[in-house]
């Protein structure tokens, strides 16, 4: 992960842990705290004299962040009680606009979206509430909390002062105020602070000022907060906070927090609105391990200096109902996993972890003398479910979910079809037989191609924005279906780039070089699976739904084991658990106990590609969140070959971006090995990448090899840990799949060497080089080619 935000926060987090572990934080007396105060009745909360004052006495906020849509409503009280038991006096939550207004003007505050009930429950558990209203929240949440429907208006520019966007936010904040304004401390409720915006880059940002004013119009009366990354330029001397608001920090070293905030707010107070005891996971990535002792030392230093702090996260929960976000990092698109376990004090199922116990010890040290923490509540029961056979099924085409299609000349984005989440099926007809490439100019984020109902290939945006399939169509007319999945809109970055946030297909779709015209588009939000008519048996081809039932005598949490399945979505008794994907690292889906029932239960799986051979699942007592699936890498020679100057046949500099370059050899000759050495990369980074290499004959034509004939004889390094970028991908005919050298910690430096075994000696006259598509650091720059 190499985005500016990720790099900044990660480096800051590592730095603060390092400082903490070496005892470099100055210890200062903590601010006095009020004794335990019932939070019912009338209280006051103000920011004055550099302090948070509760009923006129300084309050050091110790806050636990958790998000109500990521936790079953039945478990809200359990999680809040555990926050209290760890020593927290406040709970923080973002407010998710897209959860509450899934369609324009249609508001939802029921069930897991009952924000007011969550806030009242916190009050009942004697916790104050820090409300983070956004409307942009990041939070690794779908579109950073914005609803997808705003993108249907092509004039809108989110996170700006564009008039349409401001009007949408004004309408939303007005409705939100009806829910939360009566719950502020000024009205006898628990809300003491409200944050508007998030990590906006500048305290004086015009859109931030607009969000500030809209908060006030929505009825917010408590002190207002802005939150910015510790290293952001907005902290420079001379910037001033907006009136009736004050700045706080996400991340950062506690020994620098005070000096940073003093640049814009000389007297404080000092509040770390996000500190990170863990981190999240992406599909195809690894699961971060928590530094429990390092964070405990950090927390000890923060509390010792009287700094208020919020743990992001205290409890992460799960991304039910397609709410996960995604991010476009330098090396590709990385959607967030369904699990938001975050490796923090409470795990995905709300169980006490070693991190909880260690942080409780630290917090107890800083409470007023004689204060006792509540006893730690017991964890909820966990059950195993014996393997369940799914004995009924129906294909997507026969499911009854394909309603009246939109008739289009060309595919359009999901938002233009009045849909925000889920899938869209695009259909057209191919009228000439050929073995050629189907190219989709823009598709987001995952696509399955079907010819006459049979899977012909799949691709996902983790590789690139451009997608292509090799199709062999022998019978015409052939029906081409493209099933496209929104795997999570970008949750951070330049939200003003509205076009970059749309999902589905937009741009040209070409077959054998000709654009395909005449399409049908079917909405598939998958928000009503009860209408599906199943039939006995599991004989399906392509995307299909599978159903099974199972009995439990007593309910409890469990973790559905999806190993053996490929990619899809799961429902338990109608509850959307969200997606699974064989690539990992997550291999199980969390099932909350309240979503089960004593007696018969129903499970439905929508599998896009290929189901498990025995069409079954089971419920485990422990999750599997750290198993990435990467196909075995073929054996390579471990001995780096040394090539001589006499074997060199070409050298030069590749263009940073091109459709491909032909490199002719100075002296064509017969050889069985072609070696490409990369001496440097664009943007002066140590790692490198190559999209594709084709071998040319002496006339400059591409030599066609039998499938499997080309092999990797040697590669100096390849990225097969953080992602699957093995060397074989340079001769698969797709620049979108790449050879890339490792770019994480302790990565190797150039020169990077790749040696291709041609299988038998041939006369090679050159190569055709293609970089990876898109604007990436690390494309190969200076090179040499050798023949042997």
N, C-alpha and C positions, 0 to 999 in steps of 0.2 A: 504494500500500500504506500504510494508515494505522493498523494495529494498534499498540497501545502498545509491544509488543516491537519491531516493525519500526522504528517511529519512534525509539525509544530507541537501539537499536543503530546505526541509520543515522546519526542525529545525532551520536552519540558517535564513530563511525568518521570522519565528515567533520571533526568537531572535531579529532580527534587528527592527521589528515592535515594540517589547516591549521596546527596548532601545529608539527608536524614540519617542514613546508616553510618555516617562519619561524625555525627554529633555536631554539625556546624550551625545548627539553628540556635539563636540566642533564646534563652528561657526568660520570660518576663512574667510577672504575676498575672494570673487570669483576671478578667473582669468579674466583679461580684455578680452573682446570679440570684434571682428571687427564689424564695422557697417554693415548693410545689404549689402552683396556683390553679384552682379549678377554672376551666376556661368557659364556663357558662356564666351568664350574667354580663354586666357592663364592665368593660375594660378599655384602656387606652393604649395605643401603640404609636410612637412617633420616632422620628430620627432627629436627634438633637444633641448638640455638644459632642459630636463624634461618636455617638452611641445609639444603639437601638434601645429605646426606653419603653418597657412594659409597665404600665401603671406607675410611671415615674422612676422605675428602677432599671439599671442596665440589664439587658438580656443578651447573652451569647447564644446565637442560634446554632443548634446542632441538629442538622436536618437530614432526613432519609428520603431520597427520591424513589418513587415508584409510580407507575402509570396505570390508571384504572382500566383502560381497554385491554391491557396486556395481562390482567388478572381477573379470573372469574369473580363476579360480584359476590358470590357466596363466600369467597376467601378474603375479601377486603379487610374485614375485622381481624382476622388471623394475622395478616401481614402488618397491619397497623399496630397491633398489640406487641408484635415482635420488635418493631421499630422502637416502641416505648421501652421495651425490656433491654434493648441494647444501650439505651441512654439518650435517645433522641427526644427533643422537645418539639420538633416541627416535622411535618411531612411536606415534600414538594411534589408537584406533578405539573407536567405540561398539559395544556388544553389543546385537543386535536380537532381543528376545524373540520377536516374531512370525515371524521367519525360522526360529527353532529349535523353536518349538512351534506349528505352524500349526493343529493340532487339540489339544484338551486331552489331555494325557498322552502325545501322540505327538511324540517329539523327533527332530530332524533335525540332524545335524552332518556331513553328507556334501557333497562337491563344493564349491560356492561358500559353503556354510554350515560348512565345516570350520575352525572358529575356532582350534582347537588347532594345526592345520597352519599357519595364517597366523602365529600367534605363534612357532612353532618356526622358520618361514622367516625371520622378523624376527631371531631370535637368530642364525641362520646368517649373516645379513648384518650382524651386529654392531650391532644396534639394540636399545636397551631398549624396553620396551612400557609405555605408559600406557593401562590398560584402563578404559573408561567404561561401567559395567555398568547404569546406570539404576536400575530398569527403564524409567523415562521418559527418553527421550533427545532428543526433538524431531528435530533432524537433517533436517528437511523430509522425514521418513520416514513411511510409512503409520501413522497413529494414534500418532505419536511413539514407535513401537517396541512398543506394546502389541498383543497379538493380538486380532483382532476377536471371537473366540469368547467372551471374557469378558463381552461385552455381551448374550449370550443370557440370562444371569442378570440379571433386571431389578432385583434388589436391589443389584447391584454398583455401586460408585462409585470409578472409577479415581483414582489419585493422592490417596487419602485413607487413613484407618485403618479403613475399613469392613471387617468381619471376612472376608467372602468374598474381597475383593481381596487382603488381607494373606495369606490362605491360598494363593491362586493364586501370589503372588510367592514365598512361602516354598518351595513345591514347585519353582518355576522356579529359584530361586537354589541350591537343593540339587542339582538336576541340573546346573546350570551349573558349580558347584564341582567336580564330577567331571571336567570338561574343563579348567578353568583353574587350580585350586588347585595341581596338581603343577608348573605352569609359573611359579610365583612365584619371585622371587630367593631366597627362603628355602629353596627346594628345588632350586636350581641353574638356574632358568629366567630369562627376561628381564623378567618383569612386576615393575615397581618401585613402581607406584602404581595405586590403583583408585578411581575416582570413582563415588559412588552418588548417585542423583537428578540433577537438572539444572535450574538456574534455578527453584528452587522458591519463591522470594519471601521466605523467612524461614529463617535458620539454625536457629531454634528450632522450625520447623514439626514438628508431631507425626508426620506421615507420613514426614518425612525421618528422624526418629529411628528409626522402625520399619524403614525401608530400611537404615539403618546397622546395626541389630541383625541383620537378616536376612543382610547381607553377612558378618558375623562367623560366623553359624551355617552359612553356605555354605562356610566354609573360607578366607576371605580373611584373610591375615596381614600383607600389606604396608600401608604407610600409606594411610589413606583420605582422599579429597578431596571437598569439595563445591564446586560451581561456580555462581556467581551473577552476574547482570548488574551492571555497574559502578554503575548508578544505582539499584539496588534498595534498598528501605528496610531490608533485613536487615543492611546495613553500619553501621547507626547505633551509636553508642557504647553499650556495655553489653551488647550481644548477645555470646554466647560460642559458639564452635564446639562441636560435639558431642565427647565424649571420643574420643581416638584418631582424630581427623580434624582437618583444617585447611581454611580457606576459600581458594578461588582465584576469579579473575575472568574472566568472558566479556566481551570488549570493553574499552573504557576507555582513558583517556589515560595513558601511562606516567608522566608527572610527578605523577599523582594516585594511582597504584596503591598506592604504599607507604603514603601517608597513609590511604587507604581501608581497607586490610587491617589497619593498626595499630589501628584502632578495635576489632577483635575478636581480633587476634593481634599483640600489640605488637612482637614481634621478627621477624615474617616466618616462613617465606620468602615471596617474592613471585612469583606464577605467574599469567600470563595464559593461561588454558586454551583460549580461543578469540580469536584475532586474525584479521582478515578481509582477505586480499589480493584477494578478489573477492566475488561475490554470486551468488545463484541466480536462475533465471527461472521465471515462471509462464506457463501457457497464456493467450494473449491479451495478455500484457504485452510489455515490451521485454527485450533482453539487456543487463545492466549491463556497462559498460566498466571494466576495472581501472585504478586509479591506480597504475601501477607505481612511479613515482619517489616518490610520496607514501608508499606503503607501505614502500619501501626506507628512507626517512628515519625512519619510525616504528620499523622493525625495528632500525636502527642505534642509535636512542636507547634502546630496550628493552635490547638486549644491552650497550650501554655502561653502563647502570645496574645490571647484574648481575641483571636480572629474567629469570626463566625464561619461555618463551613457546612456544605451539603455534600453528601455522598452520592455520586452519580456512577453507578446505581447502588441503592441499598438492596433492591430486589428488582430484577429485570423482567421476569415473566416470559410470556410467549407472544409471538406475532400472529395471533389468530386472525382469520378473516382477511387475508391478503394485505395486512397493514405494514409489512416490512418495507423499508426503503432500499435504495441501491446507490452505488457511487461509481463515477467514472474516474478511475485513477490512471496514472500515466501508462500502466501496463494493461489496461482494459477495464471493462465494466464488471463490478463485483456486487451482486445483490446480497442483501443481508439474509442470514439464515432465519428459519422459522423460530428457532430457539433464540431467546434474548436472555439466556442464562447469565451472561456477563461475568461469570466467575466472581461473584460478590457475596456479601454476608448471608443473604438468603438465596438458595439455588432456584432453578426454574420452577420447582414444585413447592417453594416456600419453606424448605427445610433449613435448619440451622447448620452453618458451616464453620470450619475453624476460623475463617475470617470474622464471622460474627463474634465468636467468643473472644478473639484477640482484641477487636475494636471495643467490645464491652469493657474489657479490663482497662483500656486506655481512657475511655470516657469516664469511668468510675473514679479515676484519679483526679479528675478536674471538676467534679461536682462539689457543691458546698459540703462542709463537714457534717457528718451525720446523715447525709442523704443516702437512701438505699434504693437500688434499682428494683423494679418489679421482678418476680420470678420469670424465668424463661418459659413461655408456653410450649406445650408438647407439639410435635409435628403431627400432621394429619396422616392417616393410615395410607400405606402403599400396598397395592395388591399385584399379584401376577395373574395373567389371563392365559390359560392354556391355548395352544395354537388353534386358530379359528380358520376353517375352510370357507372361502368365498365361493358359493355354489351357483350364483345367478349372475347374469351379465347382460349387457346390451351395448351395441356399438354407438359411438357418438352420432353417426348418421341416423340411426334408428331410435335414438333416445327420446325423441319428442321435444328436445331442447332447441332444435334448429327451427326457429319461427320464420316469419315473413322476412325475406332478405332485403337488404338495400341494393338497388340496382345501380351500378357505377360503371363509368368508362374506365377509370383507373382506381386502384385501392386508395382509400383515405384513412387518416388516423382514427384510432379508437374514439378519441374525444369528439370527432366530427360525426360519429355514429351514436352520440349521446350515451357513452359508456366510459367508466373510469377504471374499473378493476376487472380482473379475470382474463378472458380469452376472446378472440374474434376469429372466425373461420372465413377466409377469403377463397372464393371458388371461380375458376375460369375453365375454358376448354382449349386444348391444344389440338390442332388439326393437321399437323404433319409429323411424320415419324422421323426420328433422328437420335443420334447419341451425341448429346451436346450439354452445354452448361446453362442452368437456370440461374440468373443473377437477380438478386433483390437489392435495389439501391439503398434503401433504408428500411430496417425492420428492428423493432424493439419489443420484447427482449429475447425471446426464444421462439423458434419456428420449427414445426414439423411439416415436411412436404409429403403429400400422398398423391399417388397416381392411381386412379380408379379404386380408391379406398385402401390401398396398400402403402405402407410407409416406404418412401424412397430416400429419405435422409432427414437429418435434423441439424440445426446449427443454433448457437446462442451468442449473444452479444459480448460475452466474456472474451471472445476472440477478436472481434472488430465490429464496426458498424455496417460493414459490407458483407453480404452473405451470398454464397453460391453453392449449387448442388450439381453434381454430374448425374444426369438422368438419361436412361436408355428407354425411349418410347418406341415400341414396335407396332402398337395397335392404335389406330385413330378412328374417330375422335376419342381423345383421352381426357378425363376429368382431372384437373389439377386442383387440389385443396392445399391451402397453406394455413395451418393452425398456429396462431400467434398468441403468445402469452405475455402479459405485463408482469414482469418479475419484481417490480418495485421502481418507481420513479426516483430520480436523484433526490437525495435528502439534504444535500448541501450544495454550496457553490452559487454561481450566478443564476439565480432564479428568474432574472429578467429575460433570459434566453428561453422564451416560452416554446419555440419550435423544438428546441432540444429536449424538452420534457414530454413531448407527445409520444404516444405508444401505438403499436400496430404497424401497418405498412404504409409508407408514403414515399413517393419517388417511383422511378420506373421499375417494372419487373420485365426482364427480357428472357426469351428462350431462343437459343441458337442465334443470338445477336439481334433478334427482332422483339420490339416491345409488344407485350400482350395487352390487348384492349378488350373490354367487356367482362365485368366481374359481378359477382354476388357476394355480399358481406353479411354474415350472420352474427348477431350479438350473442355472446356466451358469458354473461357475468357469473354464472353458476351460483346464484343466490337463492335458487329454489329447486332443490334436487328431488323434492317429494313427488313431483309430477312424472319422474322417470318410471317407465314400465319395464321391469326386469323380466327375463325369461330364464328357465332352468338351463344350466350348462355354461361353459366358459370358452366356447369356440369363437373367438373374435380375432379380427385382424385390424391393426391400427388402433387409434385412440378409442377407448371403451370404458364403461363403468362396470364395476364388479361389486357384488353385494353379498354380505354374510350376516348371520346372527349368532349371538353367544349369550349365555346366561351367567350371571354372577349372583352369589348368595348374599354378599355384602359389598358395598361400594367403597372405593378408595382410588387414589391417584394411581396411574400406571403409565408406562412408556411403550408405545406401539413400536415394535421392531419392523422396520420396512426394508431391511437388507434382503436383496434378491429382487426387489422391485426396481423400476428404472427412474421414472420421473412422473410426478402427478400430485394429486390433492386428496385429502382424506376427510371424511365427515364421520362423527360419532353421534348417533341419535339426532342428526340434523345440524350439529355444531361443526363449523368449519375449522379444522385444526391447522389449515394452511398446507403448504407444499412440502414434499420430500424430494430428494434428488440423490441418486446413487453416488455422485462424486464426493459427497460429504463436505465437511467433517461430521455433520449431523446425520445420524442413521436412525434415530428414534423420534417420535412425536409425542409430546406431553399430552396426556388425557386427564383433565381435572376430574376428581371423584364426583363432584356434584353433577357432572354431565352424564354420568352413568346412572343406572337405576337397578334396583334389585329385581332379578328376573331377566327377561329378554331384552337385549340391546342390539342395535343395528349399526353396522359399519359399511360405508360406501367408499370405494377407491376409484378415482378417475386416473387411469394410467394412460399416458400419452404414447408410449413407445412399445414396451415389452413387459408383461407382468411376470411375477415370480412363477417358476415352473409349476409349483404345487398350489398356486392361488391362495396363499394363506398368510396370516400374520399372527403374532402373539404379543402379549403385554408383559413387559419386564419390570422388575422392581428398581432398576437403575437405568439412567439414560446412557446412550452412546453418542457423545458429542464431539469426539476427537478422532474419527476414523475417516481419513481421506482415501478415496479410491482412485488409484492411478494404475493403468495397465503396466505390467512389468516392462522394464526397459531392456531391449535385447543386449546381449553381452557385447562389450567393446574391448579392444586392446587397451591395456593400461600403460603401454609404453609409447610415449610421444615420439613419432617419427621425426627425423631431422631431414629437411629438404635442402638441397644445394642450390647455389645460384644458377647452375646449368639446367636445373629442373624448372626454374621459374619461367613461365610463359606469358605472364601479364601482371601489371601492377598499375595502381592509379587511385582515384577517389570516386566513390559512388555519390550520386546526387542524394540529397537528404530525402527528397520526395520525388517519386516518378512512378510511371506505370510499368517500368521495367527498362533495363539497359542491356544492350548487347556488348559483350566484351570479347573481342577477337584475339586469338593467341598470336604471339609473335612468330612462333614456329610450331604449327600443328604437327602432331606426332601420335603414334600409337601408344596407348597407355591403358592401364587397368585401374589406376587411382587418380582421382582429381582432388587436389587439396586447396581449400580456401582459407587463407589466413587474414584475420581482421586485426589491423594494427591500431586502429582508433575508431571511436564512434562519435556521432554528432552530439553536440552539446557537452563534449568533454566529460562524459561519464565512463565508468570502467566497464559496464556491461554492454553487450551488443545484441542485436537481433537481425535475423534474415528471414524474409518471407518465403522465397522460393528460388531454387536454382534448377535450370534446365541445361542439359549438355547439347551443344551444337556440333554439326558436322562441318566440313571445310567450306561448304556452300552457305553456312549460316542458318541452316534449317535445324529444328529441334529433333534430336534423335529419340525415337520412341522405344522405350524398354518394356519388356514384359513385366506384368505386375509382380512385385517382389524381387525383381532382378537387382535393383539398386539397394545397397546396404551401407550403413555407417561403419567404416573400418576403424575410425578413431575420432573422438571429440574431446577437446580439452576440458569443457564443462558445459552443462546444460541445466536449465531450471526444471526440476521434476519434484520439487518440494512444495513451494508456494503455489505453483501452477504447473500444468503439463505442457511444457515447451521443449519437447525432446528434439534431437537433431534430425530424426527421420522426416520431420514435417517440411524440410527444405525441398524434398523431391516428391511431395504428394500432389502437386499441381494446384495447390490453393495457397496464395500468399497470405490469406487470413489466418492460417495455422502456421506457427512460426517456430524456428529454432531461436531460443533466447538463452543467454548465459545468466547465471544467478545474479540477482540485483539486491538481495537482502543483506543482512549483516555478514561481514567477513567474506564478501564476494570476491572472486578472482579478478585480477587485472589483465589487460591485454598484454601481448597478443593472444587472440583466441583462434584455435585451429580446428577445422572440420575436414575430415578426409572421407571421401565417398568412394566406395568400391563399386566399379562398373560391372563386375561379374566376369567379364572377359575383356581382353585387350581390343580396343577400337581406336580409330583415328578421331581424335577430338580437335575441333577447330575453334572452340570458344564456349562461352556460357552465356545464358540469359539470366540476369539477376533481377529479382523483384523484392523491394523492401516490404515490410509489413504495412498495410494500409493505415491511413490516419496520421495524425500529428503527434508523433511519439519521440521522446528522447531515446537515445541508444541505437538508432539505426546505424548500420555499418557505414563507415566513412572510408578510411584508407585501407587498401587491401593488396594482397598478392595472391596469384594463382600458380600452382605447381602441377606438373604432370609426372607420373612415374609408371 
